[in-house]
Amino acid sequence: LMSAVLTGILFTLMASTPTVGIVKSTGDFRVDGSTIRGNSTLFEGNLIETAAARSTIQLGEAQITLLPNSSAKVYRDHTVLESGSELMRNGAANTIEAATLQIASTAKDGVVLVAMGGPNNVRVYATSGGAQVRTAAGLLVASLSPGMGLAFTPQAGAATSMQMKGVLESTNNKFYLTDATSKTKAELRGTDLVKFAGKAVQVTGSVIPGAAATGGASQVVQVTK
């Protein structure tokens, strides 16, 4: 009787927990520590770990390829890459979280590769279509064109600090800078900026949280140097 009751409770819990996708592989992989071969249904927060073979994860329209010797937690609308590398296809509605960064494709049929080189080393490649890289607070730090790749060293507690290089533009007494590497555009605020209008500069500053940027800029930066 006790066995029947416990079995019924288990089935009830499984039925009440919605699935988020499936995972399959030609080799062994682990789901929450349990070794599986073939395929498995996925639930919110499952940890997938690959060994010698890659695993393919289907989350709605997004297809995630977790490369060998990699690990990631899966959710309905995003994955959290903990180690190794992950390739996302058709993931315009999904994001990859790596360290303190959030990476998303800007094209519905785009392909983005994210690789962890350590706890504070993240490499992003926009293999097909563009990609955007944001902080955990949603601030845009890089906009990648198709075929472009960048390496990041995110640091905890320094998400709003940044350095930019480019030509300082002046329009209607407002100042803008498009970073030569990340291609992100920021509205700059600070003293004596007019002296550098039209010149190639390197600026150091901090993002002003909640400030409304103008002129197509993605954020407002208070220049300190």
N, C-alpha and C positions, 0 to 999 in steps of 0.2 A: 504493500500500500504506500509506504514512504517513497519507494522507488518510483511508483507511478506519479505521485504528487510532485516530486522533484523534476521528473521528466516533463510534466505538464508545465511547470513553472519555466523551465529552460526554453521550451517551445514558445511560450507566451512572450518571454523576453526577446527571443530572436525575431518573432513576428512583429514586435513593437519597435524594433530598431531598423530604420530604413537603410537600405544599401546605397552606396554612393558610386559603385562601379565594380569592375572586375580586373584581375591581374592574371597574366599568363606568361609562361616561359618554357623554353625547350630544356631547361635544366632545373636544378633545385633553387628555391628561394625560401625566405622565411617571412612569416606574417606574425607579428607580435611574439617572436621567438620560436614559433612552431615551424618546422621544416615542411615544405610543400613542393610537390612536383606536378606540373601541368597547369592548373588554374585554380583560382579562388575568388569568392565574392568578397568585396571590400566594404567596410563600415567606417564611419567617421573616426578619424584618429588612429587608424591602423598603421603600424610601422612596417614598411617593406624593406627587406635587406637582401641584396643580391650577392651571389658568390662568383663563380666563374662565368655564368651566363647572364645576359641581360634579361630584364623583365619588361613587358608591355602592359601599361595601365590605361584603362579606358574610363574617363570621368566625363560623362555626357559626350559632347562633341570633341573634347580635348583628348588627345592621345599622348601619354607620357612614356618615354623610353628611359628606364632607369638602367644605366650602364653597369657593367660588372664592378663588384666591390663598392657598391654605393648603398645609401640608405636614405629613406624619405618617409615622412608621415603624410597620409593622404586625407583630404577633406573634399567635400562636394565641389567647391569652387577654387581650391588652391592646394598646393603641396608645399611641404616644408622640407627642403633639402638639408640633410644633416651631415652627409659626407659623400664624396665621389662626384658623379656627374649625372645630369638629367637633361633630356631633350624633349621639348614640348612642341607638338604640332596642333594646328587648329585650336589654339588656346586663347583667342582674343577675350573670352569671358573668364579665363582662369589666370591665376598668378602663381609664380614660384617665389617662395620666401627663402632667402639664403642669408645667414647672419642677421643683420638689421635691415636688409634690403628687400624690396619687392620688385619683381621683374615681370613684365607683361608684354605680350606681342601686340603690335598695333594693327596687324592684319589678321583677318579671320582665318586665312589659310597659311599664316606665317609659321616659321620654325625658329625656335630660340634654344640655344644650348647654354646651360649654366653649370659651371664647374667650381667645386670647392677645393682650394689649395691649402686650406687650413681654416681655423676658426675666424680669422680676420683677413681672408684672401678669397675674393669671389671674382671669377671671370665670366663675362657675359658675351655671347656671340649672336648677332642677329643673322642667322644663316640664310633665312628667306623672309622677306618682309622686314619691317622695322620693329624696334623694341624700345620700351621705356623702363628706366630704373628709378625707383623712388625710395625715400627713406620710410621707416616704419610710420612716421607721422604724415606720409603722403606727399612730401616735398620732392619735386622732380630734380634729379641730380644728373641724369644723362638721357639723351634721346639718340638712339643708334639707328643709322641708316642700314639698309640691306647690305650684308657682307661685312659689316663693321663689328669689331670686337674691342672691349675695354676691360681693364682689371681694376678692381676696387679693394680698398682696405678700410672697411667701415669700422669706426671706433665707437663704443658705447659712450653716450653722453656728449658726443660731438656731432650730432646729426645736423645741427643748424649752422655749423661753421663751414666755410668753403673758400676756395681759391679759384679764380677765373682768369683766363688770358684771352685777349681779343682787342678789337678796335672799339673805342668808346664812341657811341653815337649820341647825338643830342637832337631832340625833337620837341619843340614847344616847351623849352625850359625843363625838360625831363631827360634823364640819361639812361642809356641802355647798353648792355654788353652781352654779346653772344659768344660763349666760350668756344675757342677754336677746336677743342677736343671733344667735349660732350655735346656740342651743338645746342645747348640749352641757353635760353635768353632770359636775362634778369634785368629788372629795373633797379638802378642804383640810386642810393641816397647818401649824401655826405657833403662835406665842405670842400670848396675849391675844385669840384669836378669839372667845371667849365674850362679850366686851364688845360685839361687833357682831352678835350673833345677832338675827335678825328685822329687821335694818336693810338698806337698799339700800347696796351698797358697790361699789367698784372695787378689784380686787386685781391685783397683779403678782407673778408667781412662775415657777417652773420645774417641769416635769413630772419626777417621780421615776421613772426607767426601771425597769421590772420590778416596781414596787409594785402589790400587789393592791388594787384599789378595791372599796369596799363600797357598799351602798345604791343600786345601779343606776348608779353613776358609771362613766364610761368611763376615767378616769385619776386619778392622785393628784398634786396640785400642792402643792409647798412654797412657802408664801407668804413673800415678801420685803418686801412693802410693802402 
